[in-house]
Amino acid sequence: MTPKVTLKQRRAEPFFGRHPWVYAGAIDKIEGDPADGAEVEVVSAAGNFVARGLFNSQSKIHVRLYSWEPGVELNKDFFRARIERAAQLRRDTLKLDGPAAGYRVVFSEADFLSGMVVDRYADWLAVQFTALGLGQRRHVIGEVLREVLNPKGIYLRTEKGIGRLEGVELHDELLWGEPPPPDLTIEENGLRFLVNLAEGQKTGYYLDQRDNRAAVARLCAGKRVLDAFCYSGGFGLYAAKAGAAEVLGLDASEPALELARRNAVNNNLPQTTFQKGDVFGTLDDLAKSGRKFDVVVLDPPKFARNRAALPDAIKGYRRLHTLAMKLLDRDGILVSCCCTGLITMIDLEELLAQVAVDAKRDTQILERRGPSPDHPVAVTCRESGYLKCIISRVG
């Protein structure tokens, strides 16, 4: 018999509404002594079926919900149906598939598979589990991915700190098939990018910024461009291909910059320079030296993983924008990216407004953007809409 999790009085509404995260504080009692990772049925205080999910006593999210249909087991057939639906969106609707394509196949809550990300890089898949229950089922899920997507290999990537938060004991390794080649390359809007599945940041590349890179590139012809936190060169190389006169990329990671330099050579973009160093300190040095740019891109990593870290994160974004204002020439373009989910688009706009006032620079928002559509947002879990991108003109 499937263990049962009963919710407290008046706490069931979000889960009837298909939000997938049941925190410990919403639970009244647990029957059946489920092991961590076990299937459970969640019911309301009145005993009505709500959903079926996977239990984890080690996580603040005690149950992740996956099915709202009574009697549906979370077995191989269930995962096949979910993964096929996600793949169909990218292949048939978004038309992202191709022999050298890079795109997100499964995006966790947004594809109704909370705690799992799958990215495709040409013939290889990178898989990341941030939920214990799915991590325990990685071999079954791997079988489904092979059958549905027919890759040459599947590489498992882990997220820093997730073991402590979820009790997931996983390590970066080849899950199945051939190891990815050292020169694994994808094509994106006419540019070629090397991807390091084994050691690169996230799953190897920032696929979520694909459309934002293209939007910014349209504004860069003949311009001096600064790409801060450039990783493997994304925004800067797009700008150079669009005709930028000069591109400077900054990052603290030498392996990332080596990829960026190789990408510049492979795409024949000699007007690019990549510099290693603390980005905050380098921006400060550039401002003090009087350097000016026509376009400044700020695409930092996540600054806060929980609410306790939010005040410091806001200070970090504020300092970045203050430095960017000093570096931008008259009527320059500022690209403000934020992947900290706890900071909303409104928060980012307010911060930008405050910095602009302090700098005495008239600033106009030209575009508000999110991630590329292979990173959809589930309307029942809008926390999946984490990425913000604001393109502004600074007078």
NULOKE-547191 format. One record per residue (C-alpha): chain; x negated, y negated, z. Coordinates in nm, 3 decimals. Each point is the difference from the previous one (the first is absolute). Example, Ala and Ser with C-alpha at 12.3 -4.5 7.8 and 13.67 -1.06 7.14 Angstrom:
residues 2
KOLVEX tilo      px      py      pz
KOLVEX    A  -1.230   0.450   0.780
KOLVEX    A  -0.137  -0.344  -0.066
END
This chain:
residues 395
KOLVEX tilo      px      py      pz
KOLVEX    A   0.000   0.000   0.000
KOLVEX    A  -0.132  -0.344  -0.094
KOLVEX    A  -0.097  -0.214   0.303
KOLVEX    A   0.227  -0.296   0.063
KOLVEX    A  -0.085  -0.363   0.081
KOLVEX    A   0.288  -0.201   0.147
KOLVEX    A  -0.005  -0.379  -0.029
KOLVEX    A   0.102  -0.240   0.275
KOLVEX    A   0.336  -0.172  -0.001
KOLVEX    A   0.027  -0.272  -0.266
KOLVEX    A  -0.345   0.083  -0.143
KOLVEX    A   0.105   0.209  -0.301
KOLVEX    A   0.104  -0.276  -0.241
KOLVEX    A  -0.345  -0.064  -0.162
KOLVEX    A  -0.040   0.372  -0.065
KOLVEX    A   0.347   0.046  -0.144
KOLVEX    A  -0.121  -0.291  -0.217
KOLVEX    A  -0.295   0.217  -0.114
KOLVEX    A  -0.286  -0.169   0.178
KOLVEX    A  -0.260   0.277   0.033
KOLVEX    A  -0.174  -0.084   0.332
KOLVEX    A   0.145   0.122   0.327
KOLVEX    A  -0.204  -0.146   0.286
KOLVEX    A  -0.018   0.169   0.340
KOLVEX    A   0.210  -0.274   0.160
KOLVEX    A   0.303   0.089  -0.214
KOLVEX    A   0.005   0.363   0.117
KOLVEX    A   0.221   0.123   0.285
KOLVEX    A  -0.095   0.368   0.010
KOLVEX    A  -0.181   0.272  -0.193
KOLVEX    A   0.129   0.358  -0.010
KOLVEX    A  -0.185   0.306  -0.124
KOLVEX    A  -0.358  -0.099   0.096
KOLVEX    A  -0.121  -0.089  -0.352
KOLVEX    A  -0.373   0.021  -0.073
KOLVEX    A  -0.167  -0.304  -0.152
KOLVEX    A   0.071   0.013  -0.373
KOLVEX    A   0.313   0.215   0.038
KOLVEX    A   0.329  -0.068  -0.177
KOLVEX    A   0.270  -0.149   0.220
KOLVEX    A   0.358  -0.113  -0.043
KOLVEX    A   0.081  -0.349   0.126
KOLVEX    A   0.351  -0.054   0.131
KOLVEX    A   0.187  -0.296   0.146
KOLVEX    A   0.104  -0.022   0.365
KOLVEX    A   0.339   0.135  -0.111
KOLVEX    A  -0.168   0.303  -0.156
KOLVEX    A   0.045  -0.102  -0.365
KOLVEX    A  -0.272   0.102  -0.246
KOLVEX    A  -0.218  -0.292  -0.107
KOLVEX    A  -0.302   0.141  -0.181
KOLVEX    A  -0.271   0.264  -0.008
KOLVEX    A  -0.361  -0.090   0.065
KOLVEX    A  -0.338   0.102   0.135
KOLVEX    A  -0.084  -0.034   0.369
KOLVEX    A  -0.323  -0.139   0.149
KOLVEX    A  -0.032  -0.064   0.373
KOLVEX    A  -0.347  -0.153  -0.054
KOLVEX    A   0.133  -0.289  -0.210
KOLVEX    A   0.205  -0.304   0.099
KOLVEX    A   0.218   0.111  -0.291
KOLVEX    A   0.131   0.316   0.167
KOLVEX    A   0.197   0.110  -0.307
KOLVEX    A  -0.048  -0.090  -0.366
KOLVEX    A   0.322   0.053  -0.194
KOLVEX    A   0.008   0.150  -0.348
KOLVEX    A   0.346   0.142  -0.075
KOLVEX    A   0.343  -0.138   0.082
KOLVEX    A   0.182   0.304  -0.144
KOLVEX    A   0.106   0.270   0.249
KOLVEX    A  -0.160   0.341  -0.053
KOLVEX    A  -0.288  -0.119  -0.219
KOLVEX    A  -0.328   0.154   0.113
KOLVEX    A  -0.328  -0.187  -0.044
KOLVEX    A  -0.157   0.277  -0.208
KOLVEX    A  -0.189   0.021  -0.330
KOLVEX    A   0.316  -0.053  -0.206
KOLVEX    A   0.079  -0.316   0.197
KOLVEX    A  -0.348  -0.146  -0.056
KOLVEX    A   0.011   0.097  -0.368
KOLVEX    A   0.326  -0.191  -0.052
KOLVEX    A  -0.135  -0.312   0.175
KOLVEX    A  -0.336   0.005  -0.182
KOLVEX    A   0.162   0.065  -0.339
KOLVEX    A   0.232  -0.299   0.052
KOLVEX    A  -0.294  -0.223   0.093
KOLVEX    A  -0.205   0.118  -0.299
KOLVEX    A   0.295  -0.055  -0.234
KOLVEX    A   0.025  -0.366   0.104
KOLVEX    A  -0.364  -0.065  -0.091
KOLVEX    A   0.005   0.212  -0.318
KOLVEX    A   0.339  -0.069  -0.158
KOLVEX    A   0.110  -0.338   0.140
KOLVEX    A  -0.325  -0.188   0.063
KOLVEX    A  -0.191   0.171  -0.286
KOLVEX    A  -0.322   0.011   0.201
KOLVEX    A  -0.109   0.349  -0.096
KOLVEX    A  -0.297   0.051  -0.231
KOLVEX    A  -0.327   0.195  -0.030
KOLVEX    A  -0.207  -0.270   0.177
KOLVEX    A   0.276  -0.160   0.206
KOLVEX    A  -0.020  -0.099   0.364
KOLVEX    A   0.323  -0.039   0.196
KOLVEX    A   0.174   0.092   0.325
KOLVEX    A   0.211   0.314  -0.038
KOLVEX    A   0.145   0.019   0.353
KOLVEX    A   0.024  -0.297   0.233
KOLVEX    A   0.097   0.133   0.343
KOLVEX    A   0.325  -0.148   0.135
KOLVEX    A   0.072  -0.174  -0.330
KOLVEX    A   0.030   0.343  -0.166
KOLVEX    A   0.173   0.153   0.303
KOLVEX    A  -0.307   0.203   0.104
KOLVEX    A  -0.107  -0.188   0.312
KOLVEX    A  -0.370   0.043   0.076
KOLVEX    A  -0.129   0.107  -0.342
KOLVEX    A  -0.167  -0.185  -0.286
KOLVEX    A  -0.105   0.151  -0.333
KOLVEX    A  -0.202  -0.196  -0.256
KOLVEX    A  -0.087   0.120  -0.351
KOLVEX    A  -0.338  -0.087  -0.153
KOLVEX    A  -0.013   0.151  -0.351
KOLVEX    A  -0.001   0.378   0.063
KOLVEX    A  -0.056  -0.017   0.376
KOLVEX    A   0.230  -0.065   0.293
KOLVEX    A  -0.090  -0.165   0.329
KOLVEX    A   0.232   0.098   0.287
KOLVEX    A   0.024  -0.166   0.340
KOLVEX    A   0.208   0.124   0.293
KOLVEX    A   0.085  -0.235   0.287
KOLVEX    A   0.260   0.229   0.157
KOLVEX    A  -0.090   0.316   0.190
KOLVEX    A   0.290   0.207  -0.136
KOLVEX    A  -0.092  -0.062  -0.363
KOLVEX    A  -0.369   0.046   0.071
KOLVEX    A   0.079   0.345   0.138
KOLVEX    A   0.184   0.076  -0.326
KOLVEX    A  -0.281  -0.129  -0.224
KOLVEX    A  -0.059   0.332  -0.176
KOLVEX    A   0.368   0.043  -0.091
KOLVEX    A   0.014  -0.361  -0.115
KOLVEX    A  -0.323   0.056  -0.193
KOLVEX    A   0.163   0.293  -0.182
KOLVEX    A   0.294  -0.222  -0.097
KOLVEX    A  -0.234  -0.276  -0.124
KOLVEX    A  -0.186   0.251  -0.217
KOLVEX    A   0.322   0.134  -0.149
KOLVEX    A   0.160  -0.341  -0.060
KOLVEX    A  -0.303  -0.212  -0.101
KOLVEX    A  -0.253   0.257  -0.130
KOLVEX    A  -0.317  -0.174   0.123
KOLVEX    A  -0.354   0.134  -0.030
KOLVEX    A  -0.057  -0.060   0.369
KOLVEX    A   0.156  -0.138   0.318
KOLVEX    A  -0.212  -0.195   0.248
KOLVEX    A   0.114  -0.056   0.359
KOLVEX    A  -0.070  -0.344   0.149
KOLVEX    A   0.055  -0.099   0.363
KOLVEX    A   0.082  -0.339   0.150
KOLVEX    A  -0.219  -0.136   0.276
KOLVEX    A   0.162   0.023   0.342
KOLVEX    A   0.293   0.217  -0.109
KOLVEX    A  -0.127   0.299   0.201
KOLVEX    A   0.041  -0.193   0.323
KOLVEX    A   0.342  -0.138  -0.097
KOLVEX    A   0.152   0.318  -0.141
KOLVEX    A  -0.214   0.290   0.122
KOLVEX    A  -0.088   0.083  -0.361
KOLVEX    A  -0.328   0.193  -0.013
KOLVEX    A  -0.097  -0.031  -0.367
KOLVEX    A  -0.323  -0.082  -0.180
KOLVEX    A  -0.082  -0.134  -0.344
KOLVEX    A  -0.045   0.304  -0.222
KOLVEX    A   0.094   0.168  -0.324
KOLVEX    A   0.343   0.151   0.061
KOLVEX    A   0.015   0.193  -0.325
KOLVEX    A  -0.162   0.036  -0.343
KOLVEX    A  -0.302  -0.174  -0.151
KOLVEX    A  -0.180  -0.280   0.186
KOLVEX    A   0.038  -0.342  -0.166
KOLVEX    A  -0.295  -0.102  -0.217
KOLVEX    A  -0.226  -0.284   0.119
KOLVEX    A   0.098  -0.207  -0.304
KOLVEX    A   0.377   0.049   0.031
KOLVEX    A   0.151  -0.291  -0.194
KOLVEX    A   0.352  -0.135  -0.043
KOLVEX    A   0.129  -0.253  -0.252
KOLVEX    A   0.214  -0.292   0.112
KOLVEX    A   0.130  -0.269  -0.235
KOLVEX    A  -0.294   0.045  -0.235
KOLVEX    A  -0.266   0.012   0.275
KOLVEX    A  -0.192   0.306   0.117
KOLVEX    A  -0.057   0.055   0.373
KOLVEX    A  -0.218   0.257   0.171
KOLVEX    A   0.173   0.168   0.296
KOLVEX    A  -0.180   0.169   0.290
KOLVEX    A   0.257   0.244   0.141
KOLVEX    A  -0.234   0.141   0.264
KOLVEX    A  -0.133  -0.322   0.154
KOLVEX    A   0.193  -0.299  -0.139
KOLVEX    A   0.233  -0.213   0.210
KOLVEX    A   0.359   0.122   0.045
KOLVEX    A   0.036   0.279  -0.259
KOLVEX    A  -0.266  -0.147  -0.230
KOLVEX    A   0.157  -0.311  -0.154
KOLVEX    A   0.265  -0.266   0.072
KOLVEX    A   0.275   0.104  -0.241
KOLVEX    A   0.258  -0.226   0.169
KOLVEX    A  -0.162  -0.317  -0.141
KOLVEX    A   0.018   0.105  -0.368
KOLVEX    A   0.267  -0.249  -0.107
KOLVEX    A  -0.131  -0.276   0.227
KOLVEX    A  -0.344   0.028  -0.160
KOLVEX    A   0.160  -0.045  -0.342
KOLVEX    A   0.207  -0.299   0.120
KOLVEX    A  -0.307  -0.177   0.143
KOLVEX    A  -0.209   0.075  -0.310
KOLVEX    A   0.241  -0.203  -0.212
KOLVEX    A  -0.110  -0.312   0.193
KOLVEX    A  -0.376   0.057  -0.024
KOLVEX    A  -0.109  -0.079  -0.357
KOLVEX    A  -0.299  -0.236   0.011
KOLVEX    A   0.012  -0.017   0.382
KOLVEX    A  -0.251   0.049   0.281
KOLVEX    A   0.141   0.288   0.205
KOLVEX    A  -0.080   0.118   0.353
KOLVEX    A   0.125   0.349   0.092
KOLVEX    A  -0.029   0.047   0.378
KOLVEX    A   0.016   0.359   0.132
KOLVEX    A  -0.044   0.111  -0.359
KOLVEX    A  -0.056   0.375   0.068
KOLVEX    A  -0.076   0.157  -0.342
KOLVEX    A   0.063  -0.326  -0.186
KOLVEX    A   0.373   0.014  -0.081
KOLVEX    A   0.114  -0.365  -0.003
KOLVEX    A  -0.340  -0.131  -0.112
KOLVEX    A  -0.034   0.239  -0.294
KOLVEX    A   0.355  -0.075  -0.115
KOLVEX    A  -0.089  -0.371   0.012
KOLVEX    A  -0.321   0.055  -0.196
KOLVEX    A   0.183   0.200  -0.268
KOLVEX    A   0.254  -0.284  -0.025
KOLVEX    A  -0.283  -0.244  -0.081
KOLVEX    A  -0.115  -0.138   0.335
KOLVEX    A  -0.319  -0.200  -0.036
KOLVEX    A  -0.149   0.129   0.325
KOLVEX    A   0.102   0.262   0.257
KOLVEX    A  -0.148   0.050   0.346
KOLVEX    A   0.113   0.305   0.198
KOLVEX    A  -0.064   0.033   0.373
KOLVEX    A   0.020   0.312   0.218
KOLVEX    A  -0.167   0.147   0.307
KOLVEX    A  -0.032   0.348  -0.151
KOLVEX    A  -0.304   0.071  -0.216
KOLVEX    A   0.150   0.325  -0.143
KOLVEX    A   0.309  -0.198  -0.105
KOLVEX    A  -0.215  -0.268  -0.162
KOLVEX    A  -0.204   0.264  -0.183
KOLVEX    A   0.327   0.127  -0.151
KOLVEX    A   0.091  -0.359  -0.090
KOLVEX    A  -0.332  -0.058  -0.176
KOLVEX    A   0.034   0.325  -0.193
KOLVEX    A   0.357  -0.094  -0.093
KOLVEX    A  -0.122  -0.336  -0.131
KOLVEX    A  -0.261   0.171  -0.217
KOLVEX    A   0.245   0.264  -0.126
KOLVEX    A   0.246  -0.274  -0.102
KOLVEX    A  -0.270  -0.229  -0.147
KOLVEX    A   0.075  -0.292   0.234
KOLVEX    A  -0.338  -0.165   0.064
KOLVEX    A   0.142  -0.322   0.149
KOLVEX    A   0.063   0.183   0.331
KOLVEX    A  -0.220  -0.006   0.310
KOLVEX    A   0.058   0.206   0.313
KOLVEX    A  -0.145  -0.096   0.338
KOLVEX    A  -0.016   0.199   0.325
KOLVEX    A   0.065  -0.160   0.337
KOLVEX    A   0.251  -0.086   0.267
KOLVEX    A   0.275  -0.165  -0.203
KOLVEX    A   0.095  -0.257   0.264
KOLVEX    A  -0.363  -0.106   0.046
KOLVEX    A  -0.069  -0.009  -0.374
KOLVEX    A   0.307  -0.214  -0.069
KOLVEX    A  -0.113  -0.238   0.273
KOLVEX    A  -0.349  -0.020  -0.152
KOLVEX    A   0.143  -0.064  -0.346
KOLVEX    A   0.222  -0.279   0.133
KOLVEX    A  -0.289  -0.165   0.185
KOLVEX    A  -0.213   0.013  -0.315
KOLVEX    A   0.268  -0.187  -0.196
KOLVEX    A   0.093   0.284  -0.238
KOLVEX    A   0.336  -0.038  -0.172
KOLVEX    A   0.223   0.248  -0.180
KOLVEX    A   0.311  -0.031  -0.216
KOLVEX    A   0.151   0.327   0.127
KOLVEX    A  -0.048   0.161   0.341
KOLVEX    A   0.139   0.347   0.068
KOLVEX    A   0.038   0.114   0.363
KOLVEX    A   0.073   0.373   0.022
KOLVEX    A  -0.117   0.109   0.347
KOLVEX    A   0.061   0.337   0.165
KOLVEX    A   0.274   0.050   0.257
KOLVEX    A  -0.075  -0.222   0.300
KOLVEX    A   0.253   0.148   0.250
KOLVEX    A   0.128   0.353   0.054
KOLVEX    A   0.219  -0.089   0.298
KOLVEX    A   0.170  -0.303   0.153
KOLVEX    A  -0.272  -0.045   0.260
KOLVEX    A  -0.248  -0.077  -0.279
KOLVEX    A   0.232  -0.245  -0.177
KOLVEX    A  -0.125  -0.329   0.157
KOLVEX    A  -0.359   0.076  -0.103
KOLVEX    A   0.120   0.102  -0.346
KOLVEX    A   0.179  -0.334  -0.045
KOLVEX    A  -0.317  -0.183   0.105
KOLVEX    A  -0.195   0.199  -0.259
KOLVEX    A   0.238  -0.084  -0.283
KOLVEX    A   0.007  -0.365   0.109
KOLVEX    A  -0.381  -0.024  -0.005
KOLVEX    A  -0.016   0.166  -0.343
KOLVEX    A   0.249  -0.246  -0.147
KOLVEX    A  -0.174  -0.296   0.159
KOLVEX    A  -0.327   0.103  -0.164
KOLVEX    A   0.174   0.061  -0.332
KOLVEX    A   0.145  -0.353   0.003
KOLVEX    A  -0.353  -0.139   0.042
KOLVEX    A  -0.124   0.204  -0.296
KOLVEX    A   0.282  -0.078  -0.243
KOLVEX    A  -0.045  -0.282  -0.248
KOLVEX    A   0.285  -0.238  -0.077
KOLVEX    A   0.312   0.184  -0.124
KOLVEX    A  -0.167   0.334   0.064
KOLVEX    A   0.183   0.331   0.025
KOLVEX    A   0.014   0.178   0.336
KOLVEX    A   0.100   0.368   0.009
KOLVEX    A   0.102   0.106   0.353
KOLVEX    A   0.034   0.376   0.052
KOLVEX    A   0.105   0.162   0.326
KOLVEX    A   0.042   0.374   0.058
KOLVEX    A   0.068  -0.032   0.374
KOLVEX    A   0.355   0.132   0.022
KOLVEX    A   0.079  -0.186   0.324
KOLVEX    A  -0.050  -0.332  -0.182
KOLVEX    A   0.294  -0.088  -0.224
KOLVEX    A   0.011  -0.206  -0.317
KOLVEX    A   0.158  -0.282   0.200
KOLVEX    A  -0.283   0.022   0.256
KOLVEX    A  -0.258  -0.023  -0.278
KOLVEX    A   0.175  -0.297  -0.160
KOLVEX    A   0.016  -0.181   0.336
KOLVEX    A  -0.370   0.061   0.060
KOLVEX    A  -0.081  -0.129  -0.349
KOLVEX    A   0.210  -0.312   0.065
KOLVEX    A  -0.175  -0.072   0.329
KOLVEX    A  -0.346   0.040  -0.152
KOLVEX    A   0.095  -0.222  -0.297
KOLVEX    A   0.122  -0.275   0.233
KOLVEX    A  -0.315   0.022   0.211
KOLVEX    A  -0.212  -0.022  -0.316
KOLVEX    A   0.215  -0.289  -0.134
KOLVEX    A   0.048   0.183  -0.329
KOLVEX    A   0.332   0.015  -0.184
KOLVEX    A   0.069   0.368  -0.067
KOLVEX    A   0.263   0.153  -0.227
KOLVEX    A   0.104   0.365   0.002
KOLVEX    A   0.007   0.126  -0.359
KOLVEX    A   0.083   0.366   0.062
KOLVEX    A   0.098   0.229   0.285
KOLVEX    A  -0.097   0.356  -0.083
KOLVEX    A  -0.010   0.348   0.153
KOLVEX    A  -0.165   0.328  -0.098
KOLVEX    A   0.024   0.167  -0.340
KOLVEX    A   0.324   0.202  -0.042
KOLVEX    A  -0.164   0.337   0.061
KOLVEX    A   0.001  -0.130   0.360
KOLVEX    A   0.378  -0.047   0.037
KOLVEX    A   0.180  -0.112   0.315
KOLVEX    A   0.267   0.223   0.153
KOLVEX    A   0.291  -0.225   0.095
KOLVEX    A   0.058   0.215   0.310
KOLVEX    A  -0.365  -0.044   0.108
KOLVEX    A  -0.107  -0.344  -0.109
KOLVEX    A  -0.320   0.041   0.201
KOLVEX    A  -0.124   0.175  -0.316
KOLVEX    A  -0.021  -0.346  -0.163
KOLVEX    A  -0.333  -0.089   0.154
KOLVEX    A  -0.189  -0.190  -0.275
KOLVEX    A   0.050  -0.374  -0.053
KOLVEX    A  -0.167  -0.209  -0.270
KOLVEX    A   0.053  -0.377  -0.037
KOLVEX    A  -0.147  -0.190  -0.294
KOLVEX    A  -0.024  -0.374   0.069
KOLVEX    A  -0.137  -0.318  -0.156
KOLVEX    A  -0.200  -0.212   0.241
KOLVEX    A  -0.007  -0.371  -0.084
END
